[in-house]
Amino acid sequence: MRNTKELKPILTALYCINQCGANDIDIRTLCEYVFNRIFGGSANILALCCCGKTKEEILLELEPVLKDTKYKEYKEMRDEHRRQ
């Protein structure tokens, strides 16, 4: 598997976005499972950090979390391709 160092920040982002949006129980449960089984932790603190916040607020807070990934570059490339 390539770029496994990006797994934790991306999973964190998915969990947080889900918490303030659809709050899909299956997505939440899968994320919690991965945090527990792969990282040996829990998502309890993340859930608390998301309480009462909008998606826009969460996205701003996730920028530093995602800085060690190529997500921003990917998103810019994808957005540029869609404009063409």
Phi and psi restraints in degrees (value plus and minus 20) as a CYANA .aco file:
   2 ARG   PHI    -111.9   -71.9
   2 ARG   PSI     131.9   171.9
   3 ASN   PHI      34.4    74.4
   3 ASN   PSI      22.4    62.4
   4 THR   PHI     -86.3   -46.3
   4 THR   PSI     -39.5     0.5
   5 LYS   PHI     -85.2   -45.2
   5 LYS   PSI     -38.7     1.3
   6 GLU   PHI    -104.0   -64.0
   6 GLU   PSI     -30.6     9.4
   7 LEU   PHI     -81.4   -41.4
   7 LEU   PSI     -67.7   -27.7
   8 LYS   PHI     -85.1   -45.1
   8 LYS   PSI     -67.7   -27.7
   9 PRO   PHI     -83.7   -43.7
   9 PRO   PSI     -56.6   -16.6
  10 ILE   PHI     -89.3   -49.3
  10 ILE   PSI     -62.7   -22.7
  11 LEU   PHI     -82.5   -42.5
  11 LEU   PSI     -59.9   -19.9
  12 THR   PHI     -79.5   -39.5
  12 THR   PSI     -65.7   -25.7
  13 ALA   PHI     -82.3   -42.3
  13 ALA   PSI     -65.8   -25.8
  14 LEU   PHI     -79.8   -39.8
  14 LEU   PSI     -65.2   -25.2
  15 TYR   PHI     -81.1   -41.1
  15 TYR   PSI     -67.3   -27.3
  16 CYS   PHI     -86.5   -46.5
  16 CYS   PSI     -62.5   -22.5
  17 ILE   PHI     -83.2   -43.2
  17 ILE   PSI     -60.5   -20.5
  18 ASN   PHI     -84.4   -44.4
  18 ASN   PSI     -58.2   -18.2
  19 GLN   PHI     -81.9   -41.9
  19 GLN   PSI     -55.6   -15.6
  20 CYS   PHI    -119.4   -79.4
  20 CYS   PSI     -17.7    22.3
  21 GLY   PHI    -139.3   -99.3
  21 GLY   PSI    -131.2   -91.2
  22 ALA   PHI     -87.6   -47.6
  22 ALA   PSI     -48.7    -8.7
  23 ASN   PHI      30.2    70.2
  23 ASN   PSI      31.1    71.1
  24 ASP   PHI     -88.1   -48.1
  24 ASP   PSI     104.0   144.0
  25 ILE   PHI     -83.8   -43.8
  25 ILE   PSI     -54.4   -14.4
  26 ASP   PHI     -89.1   -49.1
  26 ASP   PSI     -62.3   -22.3
  27 ILE   PHI     -84.0   -44.0
  27 ILE   PSI     -65.4   -25.4
  28 ARG   PHI     -80.1   -40.1
  28 ARG   PSI     -65.9   -25.9
  29 THR   PHI     -84.6   -44.6
  29 THR   PSI     -63.0   -23.0
  30 LEU   PHI     -83.1   -43.1
  30 LEU   PSI     -63.3   -23.3
  31 CYS   PHI     -82.6   -42.6
  31 CYS   PSI     -64.6   -24.6
  32 GLU   PHI     -81.7   -41.7
  32 GLU   PSI     -59.0   -19.0
  33 TYR   PHI     -80.8   -40.8
  33 TYR   PSI     -67.1   -27.1
  34 VAL   PHI     -83.6   -43.6
  34 VAL   PSI     -64.6   -24.6
  35 PHE   PHI     -77.7   -37.7
  35 PHE   PSI     -60.4   -20.4
  36 ASN   PHI     -92.6   -52.6
  36 ASN   PSI     -72.7   -32.7
  37 ARG   PHI     -96.4   -56.4
  37 ARG   PSI     -61.2   -21.2
  38 ILE   PHI    -110.6   -70.6
  38 ILE   PSI     -61.2   -21.2
  39 PHE   PHI    -121.4   -81.4
  39 PHE   PSI     -27.2    12.8
  40 GLY   PHI      46.9    86.9
  40 GLY   PSI       9.5    49.5
  41 GLY   PHI    -155.2  -115.2
  41 GLY   PSI    -179.2  -139.2
  42 SER   PHI    -159.0  -119.0
  42 SER   PSI     151.8   191.8
  43 ALA   PHI    -125.1   -85.1
  43 ALA   PSI      -7.4    32.6
  44 ASN   PHI     -78.7   -38.7
  44 ASN   PSI     -64.6   -24.6
  45 ILE   PHI     -85.0   -45.0
  45 ILE   PSI     -59.9   -19.9
  46 LEU   PHI     -80.4   -40.4
  46 LEU   PSI     -63.4   -23.4
  47 ALA   PHI     -79.7   -39.7
  47 ALA   PSI     -62.4   -22.4
  48 LEU   PHI     -85.5   -45.5
  48 LEU   PSI     -58.0   -18.0
  49 CYS   PHI     -86.9   -46.9
  49 CYS   PSI     -41.9    -1.9
  50 CYS   PHI    -112.2   -72.2
  50 CYS   PSI     -33.3     6.7
  51 CYS   PHI     -76.9   -36.9
  51 CYS   PSI     106.9   146.9
  52 GLY   PHI      53.5    93.5
  52 GLY   PSI      -9.6    30.4
  53 LYS   PHI    -124.9   -84.9
  53 LYS   PSI     130.6   170.6
  54 THR   PHI    -105.3   -65.3
  54 THR   PSI     146.2   186.2
  55 LYS   PHI     -79.7   -39.7
  55 LYS   PSI     -59.8   -19.8
  56 GLU   PHI     -83.1   -43.1
  56 GLU   PSI     -61.7   -21.7
  57 GLU   PHI     -84.2   -44.2
  57 GLU   PSI     -62.5   -22.5
  58 ILE   PHI     -83.9   -43.9
  58 ILE   PSI     -63.7   -23.7
  59 LEU   PHI     -80.2   -40.2
  59 LEU   PSI     -59.6   -19.6
  60 LEU   PHI     -83.4   -43.4
  60 LEU   PSI     -60.9   -20.9
  61 GLU   PHI     -92.0   -52.0
  61 GLU   PSI     -42.3    -2.3
  62 LEU   PHI    -101.6   -61.6
  62 LEU   PSI     -36.3     3.7
  63 GLU   PHI     -73.8   -33.8
  63 GLU   PSI     -69.0   -29.0
  64 PRO   PHI     -86.0   -46.0
  64 PRO   PSI     -50.5   -10.5
  65 VAL   PHI     -85.4   -45.4
  65 VAL   PSI     -58.3   -18.3
  66 LEU   PHI    -109.0   -69.0
  66 LEU   PSI     -17.7    22.3
  67 LYS   PHI     -82.6   -42.6
  67 LYS   PSI     -46.7    -6.7
  68 ASP   PHI    -109.7   -69.7
  68 ASP   PSI      -5.5    34.5
  69 THR   PHI    -137.9   -97.9
  69 THR   PSI     152.6   192.6
  70 LYS   PHI    -118.0   -78.0
  70 LYS   PSI      -2.3    37.7
  71 TYR   PHI     -81.3   -41.3
  71 TYR   PSI     -64.6   -24.6
  72 LYS   PHI     -80.6   -40.6
  72 LYS   PSI     -65.0   -25.0
  73 GLU   PHI     -84.3   -44.3
  73 GLU   PSI     -60.6   -20.6
  74 TYR   PHI     -82.3   -42.3
  74 TYR   PSI     -64.8   -24.8
  75 LYS   PHI     -84.2   -44.2
  75 LYS   PSI     -62.4   -22.4
  76 GLU   PHI     -82.8   -42.8
  76 GLU   PSI     -62.3   -22.3
  77 MET   PHI     -84.1   -44.1
  77 MET   PSI     -63.9   -23.9
  78 ARG   PHI     -84.4   -44.4
  78 ARG   PSI     -63.8   -23.8
  79 ASP   PHI     -84.0   -44.0
  79 ASP   PSI     -59.6   -19.6
  80 GLU   PHI     -83.8   -43.8
  80 GLU   PSI     -62.3   -22.3
  81 HIS   PHI     -84.2   -44.2
  81 HIS   PSI     -58.0   -18.0
  82 ARG   PHI     -89.5   -49.5
  82 ARG   PSI     -48.2    -8.2
  83 ARG   PHI     -93.7   -53.7
  83 ARG   PSI     -42.2    -2.2
